[in-house]
Amino acid sequence: MNNSADLVDESPSALLWVNESDAYIDLVKKPDETTIYFGIFCLDKWHQQSVEKLGEVKAKLQDIINVWNRCYPWGNYAGIEIKVVAELNEAPFIFGSLCVEHHQEKEEPLVVFFLQDLSKGLDTDIFIKVCSSEGEVLLMECYDVLPSEYEYPKGNNRLWIHQGKFKFIPKDLAPHRGLRRHEALQFLTTSYYKLSEIPEVSSRLAERIGLGKSPEYHLESLVLLPLLLRNETFYRLVNENPRVISLALKNIYMNGQDPQEAATVNKFAVTKKCCSIKLLISKSQEKFLAGFLLDSGLDLESKNLPLVIGDIISTSLQELVSNNELDICQPSGETLDLLSGLKTNGFLKDGYELPEANFASAVKSDDKITDRETISRMQRLFSDIGTDLDSKKDAEGVKGDDSSEDDSENYADREALNYFKKEDIDIDEDDFFEYFLTEALKLKKDDLDDLRQEKSVFSASSPPDEEEAEMLAELEQLFGQKNGDSGEAIHQLLGSLKLDPSTGVDLGSFIDHIDSD
């Protein structure tokens, strides 16, 4: 039965808060795409909440993110959106959001970095909360060093950024569940001095968002894309709005394109001289573009690539304009690129430069998903996971459910099994592995049949080697068998399985992500 009619439209206040327990029925409609949210509150028991002060904080945040918002190649184009929200009978706050679908790995830490940097210079009455449409994203980042008293769901709505530090509302307040909105805000208003830091959590989050690292750390995932554009209108467009390249690339991924046809069409727009420009793209976008060019039969080392890609981008932009998905405004004459802007405000040194895109290298460095040994290893891992979950399901049928609310390990097992049952997922080794290969890794049906024929060579029953055993241990930890975080872990895994070719994520990256945790 579809309950979508019972859901209420999301509001900034509702989106910012995570359920305090699993007993809570969530009727708030979440966005279809993964989105990170943040709220900035001014809480002072001696003074009325000040919209004016929030306006000042908003201006400071805009100073930090302005050049990034205009020039960074955000994977979903829109950039960070912020506004002051004043809802009836609720304290006003600054609400911010960024769609990070397929780009969480780089863009979520960048947003938190901005907020931490902002928080360092704010008064003691300013508090910042971060979450995502998937839950408590900061707690997820440090799940393996999180004390048990702050594990899901007890840690929900407790972690805040305050004066540049990551601080917890202590466990003494509602120790058996997460906090409700009014509880958290009341505590921060009257007892913020009781907030506590957990060194292991702070260290993990600092490492994740790049605190203490050079400013260049936040640009390591970018490359320069040289373009030759025949169309002066589109040249002016990308020159004044460089992040539009992300919109063009996403359109190519969603709708496809014929490069030969693009070249033919753009020949009619030839000017006396092609316009040359270099735009920033992420390395994941570089991988997608490399795959697109390769699938189109183009030479990845051709000297004509800037013109070829320029035609491809121009055609995509024309489609967006024709479909009213992109407006071409009157040229302002103002141009700005990210590196120049960051050098001007002192974030980068004058001599810093980024490398140009190297499509041939991007393809070579990309782990091939058809590698038989790697696929065989993953098949054994999924087989062990399925066996373990099946055994737990059988055990539950015999013993019943007599666990307490605080028995996090048993709770995690039930959460895992209930989730798969709710989603109508049968943990069958062959079906799960076939889904992983065809849906997540986009393996062709013919290649899958070849793998099945070679199954005798790469037997799933063969004993794992030392490296596989170590990877299995990591996966078991991810599933929460040791720390009771199975519900969120399964969401993370299934989210990882929904890989998108436009992100450049492959099997090797999936394994690396597990190892990095």
C-alpha positions as CSV (number, residue, x, y, z in Angstrom):
1,M,0.0,0.0,0.0
2,N,1.3,3.4,-0.9
3,N,1.3,5.9,2.0
4,S,2.6,8.8,0.0
5,A,-0.8,10.6,0.3
6,D,-0.4,10.6,4.1
7,L,3.0,12.4,3.9
8,V,3.2,16.1,4.5
9,D,5.3,18.4,2.4
10,E,8.7,19.0,3.9
11,S,9.5,22.2,5.8
12,P,12.9,23.5,6.7
13,S,12.3,22.9,10.3
14,A,11.1,19.3,9.8
15,L,13.9,18.4,7.4
16,L,16.6,19.5,9.9
17,W,15.6,17.1,12.6
18,V,16.1,13.3,12.8
19,N,13.7,11.0,14.5
20,E,14.6,10.5,18.1
21,S,13.7,6.8,18.0
22,D,12.4,4.1,15.6
23,A,9.1,4.2,17.4
24,Y,8.5,7.6,15.9
25,I,6.4,7.6,12.8
26,D,8.0,10.0,10.2
27,L,5.3,11.6,8.0
28,V,7.7,14.2,6.5
29,K,8.2,13.7,2.8
30,K,12.0,13.6,2.0
31,P,13.5,14.6,-1.3
32,D,14.2,12.0,-3.9
33,E,17.9,13.0,-4.2
34,T,20.4,12.9,-1.3
35,T,20.6,16.4,0.2
36,I,22.6,17.8,3.1
37,Y,20.9,20.3,5.4
38,F,22.2,22.7,8.1
39,G,20.5,25.1,10.5
40,I,22.2,28.0,12.3
41,F,20.5,29.1,15.6
42,C,20.9,32.1,17.8
43,L,19.9,31.0,21.3
44,D,20.3,33.3,24.3
45,K,18.0,33.0,27.3
46,W,18.6,36.7,28.3
47,H,17.7,38.1,24.9
48,Q,14.9,37.5,22.4
49,Q,16.1,35.6,19.4
50,S,17.4,38.1,16.9
51,V,16.6,38.0,13.2
52,E,19.0,40.8,12.7
53,K,21.9,38.9,14.3
54,L,21.1,35.9,12.1
55,G,21.2,38.2,9.1
56,E,24.7,39.2,10.1
57,V,25.7,35.5,10.4
58,K,24.2,34.8,7.0
59,A,26.2,37.6,5.5
60,K,29.4,36.1,6.9
61,L,28.6,32.7,5.6
62,Q,27.9,34.2,2.1
63,D,31.3,35.8,2.2
64,I,32.8,32.4,2.7
65,I,30.9,30.4,0.1
66,N,30.2,33.1,-2.5
67,V,33.1,32.3,-4.9
68,W,32.6,28.5,-4.3
69,N,28.9,28.8,-5.1
70,R,29.6,30.7,-8.3
71,C,32.5,28.7,-9.7
72,Y,32.8,25.2,-8.0
73,P,31.6,22.4,-10.3
74,W,28.8,21.3,-8.0
75,G,27.7,17.9,-9.3
76,N,24.0,18.9,-9.3
77,Y,24.7,22.5,-10.3
78,A,22.5,24.4,-7.8
79,G,25.1,25.2,-5.2
80,I,24.5,25.9,-1.5
81,E,21.2,27.6,-0.8
82,I,20.7,29.6,2.4
83,K,17.8,31.6,3.8
84,V,16.5,32.9,7.2
85,V,13.4,31.0,8.3
86,A,10.9,32.4,10.7
87,E,8.1,29.9,11.3
88,L,5.2,30.5,13.6
89,N,5.9,29.8,17.3
90,E,9.4,28.7,16.5
91,A,12.8,30.4,16.9
92,P,14.1,31.8,13.7
93,F,17.1,30.2,12.1
94,I,19.3,30.1,9.0
95,F,18.4,27.1,6.9
96,G,20.9,25.8,4.2
97,S,20.8,22.9,1.8
98,L,22.8,21.3,-1.0
99,C,21.8,18.4,-3.2
100,V,24.8,16.0,-3.1
101,E,23.3,13.1,-5.0
102,H,26.2,10.9,-6.3
103,H,28.7,13.5,-4.9
104,Q,28.4,13.0,-1.1
105,E,32.1,11.9,-0.8
106,K,33.5,15.3,-1.7
107,E,30.7,17.8,-1.3
108,E,29.3,16.9,2.1
109,P,32.7,17.4,3.8
110,L,33.2,20.7,2.0
111,V,29.9,22.1,3.3
112,V,30.9,21.1,6.9
113,F,34.3,22.7,6.4
114,F,32.6,26.0,5.5
115,L,30.3,25.8,8.6
116,Q,33.2,24.9,10.9
117,D,35.2,27.8,9.5
118,L,32.3,30.1,10.1
119,S,31.6,28.9,13.6
120,K,35.2,29.7,14.8
121,G,34.4,33.4,14.7
122,L,30.9,33.4,16.1
123,D,29.6,34.2,19.6
124,T,28.7,31.6,22.2
125,D,25.0,31.9,21.5
126,I,25.3,30.6,17.9
127,F,24.9,26.8,17.3
128,I,25.0,24.9,14.0
129,K,23.2,21.6,13.3
130,V,24.0,19.4,10.3
131,C,22.1,16.4,8.9
132,S,21.1,14.9,5.6
133,S,18.1,13.3,4.0
134,E,19.8,10.0,5.0
135,G,20.1,10.9,8.7
136,E,22.9,12.1,11.0
137,V,25.6,12.3,8.5
138,L,28.3,13.5,11.0
139,L,27.6,10.5,13.2
140,M,27.8,8.2,10.2
141,E,31.3,9.5,9.4
142,C,32.6,8.5,12.8
143,Y,30.5,5.4,13.6
144,D,33.5,3.2,14.5
145,V,34.8,5.6,17.2
146,L,31.4,6.7,18.5
147,P,30.8,5.8,22.2
148,S,27.9,3.4,22.6
149,E,25.7,6.0,24.4
150,Y,25.7,8.1,21.3
151,E,25.0,5.3,18.8
152,Y,21.9,5.3,16.6
153,P,19.3,6.3,17.5
154,K,20.4,7.7,20.9
155,G,22.8,10.2,19.3
156,N,20.2,11.8,17.0
157,N,20.1,15.6,17.3
158,R,22.9,15.7,19.9
159,L,25.9,16.7,17.8
160,W,26.4,20.4,17.1
161,I,29.1,22.7,15.8
162,H,29.8,25.4,18.4
163,Q,32.7,28.0,18.2
164,G,34.5,25.8,15.7
165,K,34.3,22.6,17.7
166,F,32.1,19.5,17.5
167,K,30.1,19.2,20.7
168,F,27.5,16.8,22.1
169,I,24.5,17.4,24.2
170,P,25.3,14.9,27.1
171,K,23.7,11.5,27.4
172,D,22.1,12.5,30.8
173,L,19.3,14.2,28.8
174,A,16.9,11.4,27.6
175,P,19.6,8.7,27.7
176,H,17.6,5.9,25.9
177,R,16.8,7.9,22.8
178,G,17.7,10.8,20.6
179,L,16.6,14.3,21.4
180,R,13.4,16.1,20.3
181,R,13.7,19.5,18.7
182,H,12.4,21.4,21.7
183,E,14.7,19.5,24.1
184,A,17.8,20.2,22.1
185,L,17.0,23.9,21.7
186,Q,16.1,24.4,25.3
187,F,19.3,22.7,26.5
188,L,21.4,24.9,24.2
189,T,19.5,28.0,25.4
190,T,20.0,27.4,29.1
191,S,22.9,24.9,29.5
192,Y,25.2,25.2,26.5
193,Y,28.2,25.2,28.9
194,K,27.5,21.5,29.6
195,L,28.2,20.6,26.0
196,S,31.1,18.1,25.8
197,E,33.7,17.1,23.2
198,I,34.7,13.5,22.4
199,P,38.3,13.7,21.2
200,E,38.1,10.6,19.0
201,V,35.0,12.0,17.2
202,S,36.4,15.4,16.8
203,S,39.6,14.0,15.4
204,R,37.8,11.8,12.9
205,L,35.6,14.7,11.7
206,A,38.5,17.0,11.5
207,E,40.3,14.5,9.3
208,R,37.3,14.0,7.2
209,I,36.7,17.7,6.4
210,G,40.3,18.5,6.0
211,L,41.0,20.6,9.1
212,G,44.7,21.2,9.6
213,K,45.5,20.3,6.0
214,S,46.6,22.7,3.3
215,P,43.9,24.7,1.5
216,E,44.8,22.8,-1.7
217,Y,43.3,19.7,-0.1
218,H,39.8,20.9,-1.0
219,L,40.8,21.2,-4.7
220,E,42.6,17.9,-5.1
221,S,39.5,16.3,-6.7
222,L,39.3,18.9,-9.5
223,V,40.9,19.2,-12.9
224,L,40.8,21.8,-15.7
225,L,38.9,21.0,-18.9
226,P,40.2,22.8,-22.0
227,L,37.4,23.7,-24.4
228,L,37.3,25.4,-27.8
229,L,33.8,26.8,-28.4
230,R,32.5,27.9,-31.8
231,N,29.5,29.6,-30.3
232,E,30.2,33.0,-28.8
233,T,27.0,33.0,-26.8
234,F,27.8,29.8,-25.0
235,Y,31.4,31.0,-24.5
236,R,30.1,34.1,-22.7
237,L,27.7,31.9,-20.7
238,V,30.4,29.5,-19.4
239,N,32.8,32.3,-18.8
240,E,30.4,34.2,-16.6
241,N,28.8,31.1,-15.0
242,P,31.5,28.3,-15.1
243,R,29.6,25.9,-13.0
244,V,27.0,25.5,-15.8
245,I,29.4,22.8,-17.1
246,S,28.0,20.5,-14.4
247,L,24.5,21.0,-15.8
248,A,25.7,20.3,-19.3
249,L,27.4,17.1,-18.3
250,K,24.5,15.9,-16.2
251,N,22.2,16.5,-19.2
252,I,24.5,14.3,-21.4
253,Y,24.4,11.5,-18.8
254,M,20.6,11.7,-18.5
255,N,19.7,12.0,-22.2
256,G,22.8,10.9,-24.2
257,Q,24.2,12.5,-27.2
258,D,25.8,11.7,-30.6
259,P,29.2,13.5,-30.8
260,Q,29.3,13.2,-34.6
261,E,25.9,14.9,-34.8
262,A,27.1,17.6,-32.3
263,A,30.1,18.4,-34.5
264,T,27.9,18.7,-37.6
265,V,25.4,21.0,-35.9
266,N,28.1,23.2,-34.4
267,K,29.9,23.7,-37.7
268,F,27.1,26.1,-38.7
269,A,28.0,28.3,-35.7
270,V,31.7,28.7,-36.7
271,T,33.0,32.2,-36.0
272,K,36.1,33.8,-37.3
273,K,37.9,32.4,-34.3
274,C,37.0,29.6,-31.8
275,C,36.9,30.8,-28.2
276,S,39.3,29.0,-25.8
277,I,38.5,28.5,-22.1
278,K,39.4,26.1,-19.3
279,L,36.6,25.1,-16.9
280,L,36.9,23.2,-13.6
281,I,35.3,19.8,-13.4
282,S,35.6,17.1,-10.7
283,K,37.6,13.9,-11.3
284,S,34.4,12.0,-11.2
285,Q,33.1,14.1,-14.0
286,E,36.4,13.6,-15.8
287,K,35.9,9.8,-15.6
288,F,32.3,10.1,-16.9
289,L,33.4,12.2,-19.8
290,A,36.3,9.8,-20.6
291,G,33.9,6.9,-20.6
292,F,31.4,8.8,-22.9
293,L,34.2,9.7,-25.3
294,L,35.5,6.1,-25.3
295,D,32.1,4.6,-25.9
296,S,31.6,7.1,-28.8
297,G,34.7,5.7,-30.5
298,L,36.8,8.9,-30.0
299,D,40.5,9.0,-29.5
300,L,41.2,10.0,-25.9
301,E,44.6,11.4,-26.8
302,S,43.6,13.4,-29.9
303,K,44.8,17.0,-30.1
304,N,41.3,17.9,-31.3
305,L,39.6,16.9,-28.1
306,P,39.1,20.5,-26.9
307,L,37.1,21.3,-30.1
308,V,35.2,17.9,-30.0
309,I,34.3,18.4,-26.3
310,G,33.4,22.0,-27.0
311,D,30.9,20.9,-29.6
312,I,29.5,18.3,-27.2
313,I,29.1,20.8,-24.4
314,S,27.6,23.4,-26.8
315,T,25.0,20.9,-28.0
316,S,24.0,20.0,-24.4
317,L,23.7,23.7,-23.5
318,Q,21.5,24.3,-26.5
319,E,19.2,21.4,-25.5
320,L,18.9,22.9,-22.0
321,V,18.0,26.3,-23.4
322,S,15.5,24.8,-25.8
323,N,13.8,22.9,-23.0
324,N,13.7,26.0,-20.8
325,E,16.0,24.4,-18.3
326,L,18.6,27.1,-18.7
327,D,18.3,30.8,-19.3
328,I,20.8,32.9,-21.2
329,C,20.9,36.3,-19.6
330,Q,22.4,39.4,-20.9
331,P,26.2,39.4,-20.5
332,S,27.3,41.3,-17.4
333,G,31.0,41.5,-18.5
334,E,32.0,40.1,-15.1
335,T,34.1,37.0,-15.1
336,L,35.5,35.1,-12.2
337,D,37.1,31.7,-11.8
338,L,37.5,29.7,-8.6
339,L,41.3,29.7,-8.4
340,S,41.5,33.5,-9.0
341,G,38.8,34.2,-6.4
342,L,40.5,32.0,-3.8
343,K,43.9,33.6,-4.4
344,T,42.3,37.0,-4.1
345,N,40.8,36.3,-0.7
346,G,44.0,34.6,0.5
347,F,42.8,31.0,0.6
348,L,45.3,29.9,-2.0
349,K,48.9,30.9,-2.8
350,D,49.4,32.8,-6.0
351,G,51.4,30.1,-7.7
352,Y,48.9,27.3,-7.3
353,E,47.6,25.6,-10.4
354,L,45.5,22.6,-11.2
355,P,46.3,19.9,-13.8
356,E,44.4,19.5,-17.0
357,A,42.1,16.6,-17.6
358,N,43.8,13.5,-18.8
359,F,41.1,11.2,-20.2
360,A,43.4,8.4,-21.2
361,S,44.9,8.3,-17.7
362,A,41.4,8.5,-16.1
363,V,40.4,5.3,-18.0
364,K,43.6,3.4,-17.3
365,S,43.5,4.2,-13.6
366,D,39.8,3.2,-13.3
367,D,39.5,-0.4,-12.0
368,K,37.8,-2.6,-14.6
369,I,34.6,-4.1,-13.2
370,T,35.0,-7.1,-15.5
371,D,38.2,-8.2,-13.7
372,R,37.4,-11.9,-12.9
373,E,39.4,-12.1,-9.7
374,T,37.9,-9.0,-8.2
375,I,34.4,-10.1,-9.0
376,S,35.0,-13.5,-7.6
377,R,36.2,-12.0,-4.3
378,M,33.1,-9.8,-4.1
379,Q,30.9,-12.8,-4.8
380,R,32.4,-14.7,-1.8
381,L,32.0,-11.7,0.4
382,F,28.3,-11.3,-0.5
383,S,27.8,-15.0,-0.1
384,D,29.1,-14.8,3.5
385,I,27.0,-11.8,4.3
386,G,23.8,-13.5,3.0
387,T,24.6,-16.7,4.9
388,D,25.1,-14.7,8.1
389,L,21.8,-12.8,7.7
390,D,20.0,-16.1,6.9
391,S,21.3,-17.7,10.1
392,K,20.2,-14.7,12.2
393,K,16.8,-14.9,10.6
394,D,16.5,-18.6,11.5
395,A,17.7,-18.0,15.0
396,E,15.1,-15.2,15.4
397,G,12.3,-17.7,14.4
398,V,13.4,-20.1,17.1
399,K,14.2,-17.8,20.0
400,G,11.7,-15.0,19.3
401,D,12.4,-11.5,20.3
402,D,13.2,-11.0,24.0
403,S,15.8,-8.3,23.7
404,S,15.6,-5.0,25.6
405,E,15.6,-1.5,24.1
406,D,19.3,-1.0,25.1
407,D,20.5,-4.3,23.6
408,S,22.0,-2.6,20.5
409,E,23.4,-5.7,18.9
410,N,20.2,-7.6,18.8
411,Y,18.4,-4.5,17.9
412,A,20.7,-4.0,14.9
413,D,20.1,-7.6,13.8
414,R,16.3,-7.0,13.9
415,E,16.7,-3.7,12.1
416,A,18.6,-5.4,9.3
417,L,16.1,-8.2,8.8
418,N,13.1,-5.9,9.1
419,Y,14.6,-3.5,6.5
420,F,15.1,-6.3,4.0
421,K,11.6,-7.6,4.7
422,K,10.1,-4.2,4.3
423,E,11.9,-3.6,1.0
424,D,10.9,-7.1,-0.2
425,I,14.5,-8.0,-0.6
426,D,15.3,-11.8,-0.5
427,I,18.9,-12.3,0.5
428,D,19.7,-14.8,-2.1
429,E,23.4,-14.9,-3.1
430,D,22.9,-15.3,-6.8
431,D,20.1,-12.7,-7.1
432,F,21.9,-10.2,-4.9
433,F,25.2,-10.6,-6.8
434,E,23.4,-10.4,-10.2
435,Y,21.7,-7.1,-9.1
436,F,25.0,-5.8,-7.9
437,L,26.7,-6.4,-11.3
438,T,23.9,-5.4,-13.6
439,E,22.3,-2.5,-11.8
440,A,25.2,-1.0,-9.7
441,L,28.1,-1.8,-12.0
442,K,26.2,-1.7,-15.3
443,L,27.6,-5.0,-16.4
444,K,26.1,-6.2,-19.7
445,K,23.9,-9.2,-19.7
446,D,26.2,-11.1,-22.1
447,D,29.2,-10.5,-19.8
448,L,27.1,-11.8,-16.8
449,D,26.3,-15.0,-18.7
450,D,30.1,-15.4,-19.4
451,L,30.8,-15.1,-15.7
452,R,28.2,-17.7,-14.9
453,Q,29.8,-20.1,-17.4
454,E,33.2,-19.5,-15.8
455,K,31.9,-20.0,-12.2
456,S,33.7,-23.4,-12.0
457,V,37.0,-21.5,-12.4
458,F,36.2,-19.0,-9.7
459,S,34.3,-21.0,-7.2
460,A,32.5,-19.1,-4.6
461,S,33.2,-21.9,-2.1
462,S,36.9,-21.6,-2.3
463,P,38.5,-20.4,0.9
464,P,39.2,-16.6,1.1
465,D,42.8,-15.4,1.2
466,E,44.1,-13.1,3.9
467,E,43.2,-10.0,2.0
468,E,39.6,-11.2,1.4
469,A,39.3,-12.1,5.1
470,E,40.3,-8.6,6.0
471,M,37.8,-7.1,3.6
472,L,35.1,-9.4,5.0
473,A,35.9,-8.2,8.5
474,E,35.5,-4.6,7.3
475,L,32.1,-5.4,5.7
476,E,31.0,-7.2,8.9
477,Q,31.9,-4.1,10.9
478,L,30.1,-1.9,8.4
479,F,27.0,-4.1,8.9
480,G,27.2,-3.4,12.6
481,Q,27.7,-6.9,13.8
482,K,30.1,-5.5,16.4
483,N,28.7,-2.1,17.1
484,G,24.9,-2.3,16.6
485,D,24.7,0.1,13.7
486,S,23.2,-2.2,11.2
487,G,20.3,-0.1,10.1
488,E,22.3,2.8,9.0
489,A,25.0,0.5,7.6
490,I,22.6,-1.2,5.3
491,H,21.3,2.1,4.0
492,Q,25.0,3.1,3.3
493,L,25.6,-0.1,1.5
494,L,22.5,0.0,-0.6
495,G,23.2,3.6,-1.4
496,S,26.6,2.7,-2.5
497,L,25.1,0.0,-4.8
498,K,23.1,2.6,-6.7
499,L,26.2,3.7,-8.5
500,D,25.9,6.2,-11.3
501,P,28.3,6.2,-14.3
502,S,28.4,10.0,-14.2
503,T,30.1,9.9,-10.8
504,G,33.0,7.7,-12.0
505,V,32.4,5.3,-9.1
506,D,33.2,1.7,-9.8
507,L,33.9,-1.5,-7.9
508,G,37.4,-0.5,-7.0
509,S,36.1,2.7,-5.5
510,F,33.4,0.8,-3.6
511,I,36.0,-1.4,-2.0
512,D,38.3,1.6,-1.3
513,H,35.4,3.3,0.4
514,I,34.9,0.4,2.7
515,D,38.7,0.2,3.4
516,S,38.8,3.9,4.1
517,D,36.2,3.6,6.8
